[in-house]
Amino acid sequence: QVQLVESGGGLVQAGGSLRLSCVGYGFVFSSYDMAWYRQVPGEERELMARITATGGNTRYGDWVKGRATISRDNAKNALYLELNNLKPEDTAVYYCNADRGSPVYDYWGQGTQVTVSS
């Protein structure tokens, strides 16, 4: 059974940092591009950062550039996101995504809540 399990969310003060983790189960993790998305209630899910299967290339959403670092450890089936200088507007549910370019091979985690207090 395919699963993506996120962790690392919680309550953080503005200006602080956090590290989100996502572990994949039931699929060949190293064959998938991976990404972090976030979603605020009432709004569409938006891309934060994406990393290719080998980790050789990364891409970031314009609004998070310079504050985020995405990385992966294929030996551990793990994806990470470090987010710095957190702002109250970063409050959202953060989702892990695995993608092979097909809707059939497009998996999502259950999300982890991040709340940034001012």
C-alpha positions, 0 to 999 in steps of 0.5 A, a space after each residue: 500500500 502506497 503511503 506518504 507520511 509527513 511529520 515536523 509540523 506544529 506551532 512556530 514563532 514568526 522568524 523561526 525555522 522548521 524542518 518537515 519530513 516525509 517518508 514514502 512506503 509501498 513504491 520505488 521512492 527513488 523513481 519519483 520526483 518529489 514535492 512539497 505543497 501547501 494549502 490554506 483553507 479556501 485556497 488552492 494547493 500551491 507548490 512550494 518546492 520540487 526535487 527530481 528523482 535523483 535530487 539533482 535539480 530543484 525548483 521553488 515557488 517564487 514566494 518561498 525562494 531564499 527561505 526554503 531548502 528541499 532535499 531527499 535521502 533515497 536510501 531512507 525513502 525520505 524527503 525534507 523541507 527546511 523553511 526559515 524566517 517563517 511568517 504568519 502567512 506561512 500558516 497552512 497544511 503542508 503536503 508531500 507529493 510523489 509524481 512520475 508524470 502520470 495521474 496513476 503515479 501521483 501520490 499525496 500524504 495526509 498533510 501536516 499543519 504548520 502554524 506561525 504565530 506573530 
